[in-house]
Amino acid sequence: MSDQDQVLKQAVDWLADGKGVALATVVGTWGSSPRPIGSQLAVADDGAFVGSVSGGCVEGAVVKEALETIDQGNSRLLDFGVSDEQAWEVGLACGGEMKVFVEKAPDSALLNRLITERPLALATHLDSGALALIDAEQASGGLDLDGDTLAAARRALDEDRSTTLESAAGPVFVNVFGTPLRMIIIGAVHIAQSLAPMARMAGFAVTVIDPRRAFATDERFQGITLRSDWPDEALEELVPDNRTAVVTLTHDPKLDDPALEIALKSDVFYIGSLGSRKTHAKRLGRLRDKGFDEETLGRIHAPIGFDLGGRKAPEIAVSVLAQVIAARYGKDGG
């Protein structure tokens, strides 16, 4: 479960218990801000909170403002400067600034839509607190958006990018709730036992595919979605897209190659395959025989993962996950 979902679900639970709840959302950042735009913190009227807007720098002040919002009912826009000293304490090289919008939590019906109906965007008028839910086809709620602002909000939704828009009626924050990133792992092997839970902690919805039932067991992959059909059949059903990473770990051409063929024909953002350079050269030869050109084959990261020097399964898993995350953000890991 992503951090975003944890915050929303806890807010729903608190509302169901009859508690007052406020949501704090990062709506703007400058410099080396500890948390990205769209990060949220939910606060209950007893002072309990979940989530983070700053990694610890200003949480205390935000919780205090949230409790006042619960009591008074008015939304508020807060400005914070994070000093170099504060930034260092949460692992940043230098400080920055952030804007945090604090409001009483919307009703449970709206929050549940944000959890279940993805992709979806929530537009908030930062002066009045009025809200609008936006999908690809319609907008609903108390916030009436002009055509240009609605079009810009839909572009943000398409790009999976939360942002603040300047409309004729004032600033509007668009918080995007996208479909979860997915990692599909071919091969329920030792490395996968480390990679799958690490990827889940990083916010990926993880599926491990292996027709060898002795490998793909609940005991070896607790809490991970398992499939025991052939990788190509499973991938045809899973329909990998541009929010999907495909990782093949079996070393067995009968399992890896069919999965790679489907991945290479899709727009997945990452494809990686375990194996030495010699093994990969043979793999490329087989895929060329299937009609794939050099540009397409160049999408495969192999040998998989960044060269961190590690040889143990958890170390290799770290290198793979790091490479996947770098690919997601268009970085090379430098």
Secondary structure, DSSP 8 states (H G I E B T S, - for coil): --HHHHHHHHHHHHHHTT--EEEEEEEEEEES-SS-TT-EEEEETTS-EEE-SSTTSSHHHHHHHHHHHHHH---EEEEEEE-HHHHHHTT-SS-EEEEEEEEE---HHHHHHHHHS-SEEEEEETTT--EEEE-SS-EEES----HHHHHHHHHHHHHT--EEEEETTEEEEEEEE----EEEEE---HHHHHHHHHHHHTT-EEEEE-S-TTTS-TTTSTTSEEE-S-HHHHHHHH---TTEEEEE----HHHHHHHHHHHHTTT-SEEEE-S-HHHHHHHHHHHHHTT--HHHHTTEESS-S---S--SHHHHHHHHHHHHHHHHTT----
